[in-house]
Amino acid sequence: HTFVKISSDPQNLQVFLGGSVGDILESFFKSTSCHRPTNAALLQQWALNISALAHCANSMGTMIKYDHACQVDLMTIGSIFTSMSDNLRLISELSRLFYWVCRKSQDLFATLVESAGGNMEGLDTLLYSLVATWKQSVDLHQRLQEGSASGLDDFLIDDLDRTEIQFGSEEFIHKKEYAEMRLCYMNCLLWVLLPQENLRWRLKDFGLKDLHFAVELRQPNLLQVILGTMRHLLDQEHAQQCHQLMQFFGEQLLIFLDLAISGKFPDSLLRLLLDAVSILSLQRDMQKLLATFNIYGKLNRLVRKYRDRNSNRDHRKIELAVLRVMSQVAVHPAHRLGFVAKDLEADEVYPPREEFEEQLEGWIKRKDEHCKTIASLLLNLFEEQKFQQQDPSRLETTLISIFDWWQVNSTTSYEEDREVSEARTAISLPDRLKVAMMRAQEKQALTSMETMSSCAPYECVVALSLFSRLALEPKFKRLFYNHLEPLLACVCTGIAAEAREAAATLANLMWAPDLNQEQLVCWLKFDGSSCLTVDAANVLLPVRAGDPKPVAIGQGMYKSTWGVEFVSDSCLTFHPDGFKTYNVPALLTTASPQDTFMNTSQSPYQWYHEPNPRHFTISCWFFWPLCSDDGLKSREGGCQCVLLQSSPPEMLIQIFVHFDKENPEGIWTLVDYERTKHAIKTPKLNPGWHLLTVVSSTTESPAQKYNGTKFFLDEWCKRLPKVWILNDFYNLGNDLSRGGRKPFGLIADFRIYARCLSDDEVRKLSRAENTDKHPDQIARRLAELDAATVLVQRLDVPDCAAECLRALGSLATLSTQRAKIFHVCGRQLLRLMTSPQPMVQRQAKRLLNNLS
């Protein structure tokens, strides 16, 4: 009992260490039997031993809680639980001890096995006993809740001397406190066990359920344990894999917030509650949950009520925690970007922008540096007009300063900050990769709480959200291209939320590539026999119909295997709703675990500078002569080889070649937006590969000051003044409205740009002999930096996995990376295809499609 009193103050625990008290406690703990003796003469000593054993468990639990060295004989804990002791006080203290042992364990499964005697049969027995103890705790809790002595006959007996306890007496209240303590710690212990997949299914088989009763408790000391457990698990990457558990914690924390607003929650625990909500808000799915329940309104009301109740206290830390939550909810893509919102109109955001910006302006004036930094970053993020109107060179200084600040304060630098030497050296990317692999092997992922003292995780997530938005825009891609290594380093060793946003930035850099503001919105390389539905622009998810033929050996473009031949009944559909260069689908601009492609394709992407519908370029390498099916060409009335077709219901044929007896060499034809056909007399083509380029422009185009369409075959050009084809593309390679009997033939390297290519650019394309100058320099640089191996490190947590899979899918458009990606994550990828998280599943399938 003396040890319990001493250990109640953490500062006294050093006394225990100096006097080897821990060893004494352990020796007593494992040498004392909890079984009631049959000999009446031994009962008094047994009762003293049981009481001492409970005190011993309490003291050891406190030492472990505060990270002081204390050896615990785990088999003794396991044997007491499996014996199903009826001593409520002992089991309560033992539950607390085992809770702290498991929570602090670096290998939870090994700890459970050791507690069970080192074998799997014993483990099942232990888990069954824990479930049984939990059921007893729930049953007793429900009976006590009724508030009468009825049904409490077994409870109203002293566990040691078997004397009767009067309902409502001091002894009754004392024993009820132990009952609530057992309920609390058993509940929290089972929460700690749940994220372990190899334990979860066993617990379910043993009938574990109703893990919510602890949140009904209202004693401050127990609430502290409950909130501490929630905060701890919310910060653990292995626990974040359990979406239902995270969802449950989120809902309960919102209930606690409502209680705090109404004054029914201890103000002394408010910071702990807000810390837990802050960590919860780092996950994208939980950001949507918080927004659904209007967290912005709740937190504002909470701050006002707290100020009224505690006018003499310092409110800054409470307000900082509130701002952290608001900042994370605000940066969710669906809350700030209308083009990825499911339920919001394109001009709606959350929190309400005008009101929130006014608050942020006030926070910038505060003395607290954290508040000022978060508010400043958010205001920069919200100022889309600034990024729309200004030239990138004018913004470069600001962005580089933000980027430099992020590198210094990122959780990526946590390992350097732990170094004692002031002259620490930066860790290279390969070394960071080793650190990431070591953490995974040791199951010691970095948490936001441990980085708070030296890093700024919440601020850095906001900064990365800004980077990921800008990375979508062509004019900012080169700026981030020069900083790829820090972003990959963040994916490697940053906390999960930062790694997610860094992966999103990398994925967005590969969206509509590349470095020279190409605005490439569709790029079908056809660089392999099976790579038919791979869009290397990473904008579309094309759908194949029929069975196009792979290019024959030795006939491929670029002296390689590039090329696919569209034959009868085969074609490629760009998008189910048609594809327009000025209304590019946004479905691959973000990836949140609970989203689907239907959510992210509600609205087109909103460019900073909206493309002109008449400014676009189509380029395609084709093999002459076209369709190899001579039977089609010899048909009465001739035949057509259709390259492009518009969307339903009209399905207008836009570009085709017509063959008949009078024109055996074929006539190229364009159909304009007024449905007028324009036959073009072209030079005779030699057998082999040729480049078709169609440039649609107006005099407003900086690259083509021409009002109409230019039709190129290689470097030969035909001008069509005031003629524009419809900017609406649906099918490639055939006319499905006519039964798929108008196949185009063998093509490769098909591209659509959302801008006009200059004559010089067309000339360079036609003279290309290899792929060295292709617009995939960002992906190639990432491949050189071993991005595939880096991104694979963060596939365990759904929040990170969705964005990392999106980046990997884009990287897989490089043929040189496909084998490597499958080598480093093939098995994991097959498992992720059955993930319960919709977007993880879809991105895994996209990656597999791009690989195979």
Buried (B, 14 or more C-beta within 10 A) or exposed (E): EEBBEBBEEEEEBEEBEEEEBBEEBBEBBBEBBBEBEEEEEEBEEBBEBBBBBBBBBBBBBBBBBEEBEBBBBBBBBBBBBBEEBEBBBBBBBBBBBBBBBBBBBEEBBEBBBBBBBEEEEBBBBBBBBBBBBBBBBBEBBEBBEEEEBEEBEEBBBEBBEEEEBEEEEEBBEEBBBBBBBBBBBBBBBBBBBBBBEEBBEBBEEBEBEEBEBBBEBEBEEBBBBBBBBBBBBBBBBBBBBBBEBBBBBBEBBBEBBBBBBEEEBBBEBBBBBBBBBBBBBBBBBBBBBBBEBBBBEBBBBBBEBBEEEEEEEEEEBBBBBBBBBBBBBBBBBBBBBBBBBBEBEEEEBBBEBEEBBEBBEEBBEBEBEBBBBBBBBBBBBBEEEEBEEEEBEEBEEEBEEBBEBBBEBBBBBBBBBEEEEEEEEEBEBEBBBEBBEEBBEEBEBBBBBBBBEEBBBBBBBBBBBBBBBBBBBBBBBBBBBEBBEBBBBBBBBBBBBBBBBBBBBBBBBBBBBBBEBBBBBBBBBBBBBEBBBBBBBBBBBBEBBBEBBBBEEEBBBBEBBBBBBBBBBBBBBBBEEBBBBBBBBBBBBBBBBBBBBEBBBBBBBBBBEEBBBBBBBBBBBBBBBBBBBEEBBEEEEBBBBBBBBBBEEEBBBBBBBBBBEEEEEBBBBBBBBEEEEBEEEBEEBEEEBBBBBBBBBBEEBEBBEBBBBBBBBBEEBBEBEEBBBBBBBBBBBBBBBEEBBBBBBBBBBBBBBBBBBBBEBBBEBBEBEEBEEBBBBBBBBBBEBBBBBBBBBBBBBBBBBBBBBBBBBBBBBBBEBBEBBBEBBEEBBEEBBEBEBBBBBBBBBBBBBBBE
